[in-house]
């Protein structure tokens, strides 16, 4: 497809149908790269097969380019939209041929992001823009130390802010550690944020090390001299390096 023909919309969340759709750390493309290539190749092959049947020609004589399926000999073509209804009835191929990287026309090229204008002119919709009837908003005050716990908190002033409905202790597990904080819930985001500033929290910083930046840096530097964890071993670097030097 030419990018000018593409419109982007959020996929509905459905773990059973689509598998993991986690996007934390910009992982959606990095983590699903092979699946996305496979899905695109499946769609291409199904569209080509449909067009070939309509023309009564071998599918090997057809190819996909810029949103159309074309017949090499006659020059005839179909837009994807003309084929998609029939193509959707086909069984997706198990192992569709993937395009060679040397043949990529878009991937790896310096292209403008489609969402840049939206983020620049203020029309982009983010999660915080979503509004539902009787919706509540929550913000959390967390310990300035990653492993800090809540010893006690005073929410008297916070609850005096108009719109605040609840203030309570919250816990979440991050890897092997339990993190604590105090959540403020209100009927609008501004009230929740202002009330959070008025919380008086006493943090429990016992039971773990208190390291500053210099100490952490020194520890990481020392760790470089310790045996690492191997995920996979292959080849013989020393041998190949010696060969390269001899050349």
Secondary structure by P-SEA (a helix, b strand, c coil): cccccbbbbbcccccccccccccccccccccaaaaaaaaaaaaaaaaaaaaaaaaccccccccccccccccccccccccccccaaaaaacccccccccccccccccccccccccaaaaaaaccccccccccccbbbbbbbbbbccccccccccccccccccccccccbbbbbbcccbbbbbbbbbcccaaaaaaaaaaccccccccccccccaaaaaaaaaaacccbbbbccccccaaaaaaaaaac
